[in-house]
Amino acid sequence: MFETLVDVFLDALIDSLKILPFLFGVYLLIEYIEHRSADKLGKALRKMGPFGAIGGSILGAVPQCGFSVVASNLYSGRLITMGTLISVYLATSDEAIPMMIANPAFAGKLWQLILIKVAVAIIAGVLVDLILKLMGKKQDEEPFKEICEDCEHHSILHSALHHTVSIILFIFAVNLILGAVMEFAGEDTVKTLLMSDSIVQPFIAGIIGFIPNCAASVVLTQLYIEGVVSFGSLIAGLCTGAGVGLLVLFKTNKHNMKENFAIMGILYVFGVAAGFVASLF
């Protein structure tokens, strides 16, 4: 028992440390933008329209947890639109791509996976921004009001370190809890919950995808490789799986919880819909 707990602790620590340098770099960039040119860059990014969703989709397709973290912070600072944020989330696949590359038999499906997720991400991002525009919804004109309320009183380096430490400790705590659940509940329990060959499987896979770290993409991809979940269900789960992006969003955009849950709902609807469509072909 003790050795298992130590392994869970070390895994959570390693997973958290992997993202630490990237996270610190992100906050340095964010602090620089906030101190130097937040207004100009923020307005320029908000004027990108559908190109923001296209760029976000391509960026999210890169197999890294870090880009969803970048998008979450930029959105909380109102430097990108909700559509761009959602496009990054939907395109994100975390560990799924390297895992499928490591299995040559699934190389053909890998390109299908990437193309489908990017296409869904672009469509969803453009639609969300268009609908919000038609509804007359406007983003906050004061970038980083929620993230950096007192940043102007400190140097860029000091503020970046402060935010990095705060977020990484939060991520580590969640990784530790999730690691313990996966270890003691077991993968067989996950297989049973996923209801193989059931029409409701994409719905369940979509919920599993919300697990806020790379574990969800690893489990779903491995279950697909083993034939436990369908390709459509894999897409559904990977579309809702935004790595630690959602976790950071709830941390940095904590004063807009209704908005955060709305974003989750949009991810779920598009993810499950994409899974069902993919299963027809």
Secondary structure in CASP SS format (residue, H / E / C, confidence):
PFRMAT SS
TARGET T0000
AUTHOR 0000-0000-0000
METHOD secondary structure of the structure
MODEL  1
M C 1.00
F H 1.00
E H 1.00
T H 1.00
L H 1.00
V H 1.00
D H 1.00
V H 1.00
F H 1.00
L H 1.00
D H 1.00
A H 1.00
L H 1.00
I H 1.00
D H 1.00
S H 1.00
L H 1.00
K H 1.00
I H 1.00
L H 1.00
P H 1.00
F H 1.00
L H 1.00
F H 1.00
G H 1.00
V H 1.00
Y H 1.00
L H 1.00
L H 1.00
I H 1.00
E H 1.00
Y H 1.00
I H 1.00
E H 1.00
H H 1.00
R H 1.00
S C 1.00
A H 1.00
D H 1.00
K H 1.00
L H 1.00
G H 1.00
K H 1.00
A H 1.00
L H 1.00
R H 1.00
K C 1.00
M C 1.00
G C 1.00
P H 1.00
F H 1.00
G H 1.00
A H 1.00
I H 1.00
G H 1.00
G H 1.00
S H 1.00
I H 1.00
L H 1.00
G H 1.00
A H 1.00
V C 1.00
P C 1.00
Q C 1.00
C C 1.00
G H 1.00
F H 1.00
S H 1.00
V H 1.00
V H 1.00
A H 1.00
S H 1.00
N H 1.00
L H 1.00
Y H 1.00
S H 1.00
G C 1.00
R C 1.00
L C 1.00
I C 1.00
T C 1.00
M H 1.00
G H 1.00
T H 1.00
L H 1.00
I H 1.00
S H 1.00
V H 1.00
Y H 1.00
L H 1.00
A H 1.00
T C 1.00
S C 1.00
D C 1.00
E C 1.00
A H 1.00
I H 1.00
P H 1.00
M H 1.00
M H 1.00
I H 1.00
A C 1.00
N C 1.00
P H 1.00
A H 1.00
F H 1.00
A H 1.00
G H 1.00
K H 1.00
L H 1.00
W H 1.00
Q H 1.00
L H 1.00
I H 1.00
L H 1.00
I H 1.00
K H 1.00
V H 1.00
A H 1.00
V H 1.00
A H 1.00
I H 1.00
I H 1.00
A H 1.00
G H 1.00
V H 1.00
L H 1.00
V H 1.00
D H 1.00
L H 1.00
I H 1.00
L H 1.00
K H 1.00
L H 1.00
M C 1.00
G C 1.00
K C 1.00
K C 1.00
Q C 1.00
D C 1.00
E C 1.00
E C 1.00
P C 1.00
F C 1.00
K C 1.00
E C 1.00
I C 1.00
C C 1.00
E C 1.00
D C 1.00
C H 1.00
E H 1.00
H H 1.00
H C 1.00
S C 1.00
I H 1.00
L H 1.00
H H 1.00
S H 1.00
A H 1.00
L H 1.00
H H 1.00
H H 1.00
T H 1.00
V H 1.00
S H 1.00
I H 1.00
I H 1.00
L H 1.00
F H 1.00
I H 1.00
F H 1.00
A H 1.00
V H 1.00
N H 1.00
L H 1.00
I H 1.00
L H 1.00
G H 1.00
A H 1.00
V H 1.00
M H 1.00
E H 1.00
F H 1.00
A H 1.00
G C 1.00
E H 1.00
D H 1.00
T H 1.00
V H 1.00
K H 1.00
T H 1.00
L H 1.00
L C 1.00
M C 1.00
S C 1.00
D C 1.00
S C 1.00
I C 1.00
V C 1.00
Q H 1.00
P H 1.00
F H 1.00
I H 1.00
A H 1.00
G H 1.00
I H 1.00
I H 1.00
G C 1.00
F C 1.00
I C 1.00
P C 1.00
N C 1.00
C C 1.00
A H 1.00
A H 1.00
S H 1.00
V H 1.00
V H 1.00
L H 1.00
T H 1.00
Q H 1.00
L H 1.00
Y H 1.00
I H 1.00
E C 1.00
G C 1.00
V C 1.00
V C 1.00
S C 1.00
F H 1.00
G H 1.00
S H 1.00
L H 1.00
I H 1.00
A H 1.00
G H 1.00
L H 1.00
C H 1.00
T H 1.00
G C 1.00
A C 1.00
G C 1.00
V C 1.00
G H 1.00
L H 1.00
L H 1.00
V H 1.00
L H 1.00
F H 1.00
K H 1.00
T H 1.00
N C 1.00
K C 1.00
H C 1.00
N C 1.00
M H 1.00
K H 1.00
E H 1.00
N H 1.00
F H 1.00
A H 1.00
I H 1.00
M H 1.00
G H 1.00
I H 1.00
L H 1.00
Y H 1.00
V H 1.00
F H 1.00
G H 1.00
V H 1.00
A H 1.00
A H 1.00
G H 1.00
F H 1.00
V H 1.00
A H 1.00
S H 1.00
L C 1.00
F C 1.00
END
